[in-house]
Amino acid sequence: MIRKTSALTALLLGLLTAQSAAAAIYTTQISRLLFFERDSLLYIYVQGGGLNGPTCATQNEYLVYSLSRPRAKEYVAGLSLAFASNRTVTFWTTGACTDQNGSDTLDYFRIEP
């Protein structure tokens, strides 16, 4: 029983840590999606631009997601759906210019009801 409790506690702490590790959270609509095939990148432009990115970000009007990352198909499908239906999306970013120098990297997102 102690092992199960410890494992559950570790899992919950991991989830809380992962969520709090996000550098920025934005809730907005997508104004444009741009697929850049040569570098396998998806650019997510948001309404109003003006993202408050990390110090490495020189482009604060969009987020970047590498299409070579895990779950890229699901990300493209969900973001395309949100864009086409004008839904509001909450974005969590990594706070680092991981997928492209000069742009904050999308970590995960949620389409709002």
C-alpha positions as CSV (number, residue, x, y, z in Angstrom):
1,M,0.0,0.0,0.0
2,I,2.9,2.4,0.8
3,R,4.4,1.8,-2.7
4,K,1.1,2.6,-4.4
5,T,0.7,5.8,-2.3
6,S,4.3,6.8,-3.1
7,A,3.8,6.1,-6.8
8,L,0.6,8.1,-6.9
9,T,2.2,11.0,-5.0
10,A,5.2,11.0,-7.4
11,L,2.8,11.0,-10.4
12,L,0.8,13.9,-9.0
13,L,3.9,15.9,-8.2
14,G,5.2,15.2,-11.7
15,L,2.0,16.5,-13.3
16,L,2.0,19.6,-11.1
17,T,5.6,20.3,-11.8
18,A,5.2,19.8,-15.6
19,Q,2.3,22.3,-15.6
20,S,4.0,24.9,-13.5
21,A,7.2,24.6,-15.5
22,A,5.6,26.3,-18.5
23,A,7.2,29.6,-19.1
24,A,4.1,31.4,-20.3
25,I,0.4,30.8,-20.7
26,Y,-1.6,32.6,-23.4
27,T,-5.4,32.4,-24.0
28,T,-6.3,33.8,-27.4
29,Q,-7.4,32.8,-30.9
30,I,-5.2,31.8,-33.8
31,S,-5.0,34.4,-36.6
32,R,-2.9,32.3,-39.0
33,L,-1.1,29.0,-39.3
34,L,2.0,28.7,-41.5
35,F,3.6,25.4,-42.4
36,F,7.3,25.7,-43.3
37,E,8.1,22.4,-44.9
38,R,11.8,22.9,-45.4
39,D,12.4,23.1,-41.6
40,S,9.4,21.0,-40.6
41,L,8.0,23.9,-38.5
42,L,4.5,25.0,-37.7
43,Y,4.1,28.8,-37.0
44,I,1.1,29.7,-34.9
45,Y,0.2,33.4,-35.2
46,V,-2.1,34.6,-32.5
47,Q,-4.7,37.4,-32.4
48,G,-3.1,40.7,-31.5
49,G,0.5,39.3,-31.5
50,G,2.5,40.8,-28.7
51,L,3.4,37.6,-26.9
52,N,5.6,38.1,-23.9
53,G,8.2,35.5,-24.8
54,P,11.5,34.6,-23.2
55,T,14.6,36.7,-23.7
56,C,15.8,34.5,-26.6
57,A,12.6,35.3,-28.5
58,T,13.0,38.1,-31.0
59,Q,9.7,37.2,-32.8
60,N,6.9,37.7,-30.4
61,E,4.0,37.5,-32.8
62,Y,3.9,33.7,-33.1
63,L,4.8,30.4,-31.4
64,V,6.7,27.6,-33.1
65,Y,6.2,23.8,-33.0
66,S,8.5,21.3,-34.8
67,L,6.6,18.8,-36.9
68,S,9.2,16.2,-36.0
69,R,8.2,16.2,-32.4
70,P,6.0,13.5,-30.8
71,R,2.2,14.0,-31.4
72,A,2.8,16.4,-34.3
73,K,-0.2,15.0,-36.2
74,E,-2.5,15.6,-33.2
75,Y,-1.2,19.1,-32.7
76,V,-1.7,20.0,-36.4
77,A,-5.2,18.5,-36.3
78,G,-6.2,20.3,-33.1
79,L,-4.7,23.6,-34.0
80,S,-6.2,23.5,-37.5
81,L,-9.7,22.7,-36.0
82,A,-9.4,25.6,-33.6
83,F,-8.2,28.0,-36.3
84,A,-11.0,27.0,-38.8
85,S,-13.7,27.3,-36.2
86,N,-12.4,30.5,-34.6
87,R,-12.1,28.8,-31.2
88,T,-10.2,30.3,-28.3
89,V,-7.1,28.3,-27.4
90,T,-4.9,28.3,-24.3
91,F,-1.2,27.8,-25.1
92,W,1.5,26.8,-22.7
93,T,5.1,27.4,-23.9
94,T,8.5,26.0,-22.9
95,G,10.0,29.5,-22.3
96,A,12.9,28.5,-24.5
97,C,13.6,28.9,-28.2
98,T,13.9,25.1,-28.6
99,D,12.4,24.5,-32.0
100,Q,13.7,27.7,-33.6
101,N,16.1,30.4,-32.5
102,G,14.2,33.6,-31.8
103,S,10.7,32.1,-31.2
104,D,9.1,30.7,-28.1
105,T,8.2,27.0,-28.4
106,L,4.7,25.6,-27.9
107,D,4.6,23.0,-25.2
108,Y,0.9,22.1,-25.2
109,F,-2.5,23.6,-25.7
110,R,-6.2,23.3,-24.8
111,I,-9.1,24.3,-27.1
112,E,-11.5,26.2,-24.9
113,P,-15.3,25.3,-24.8
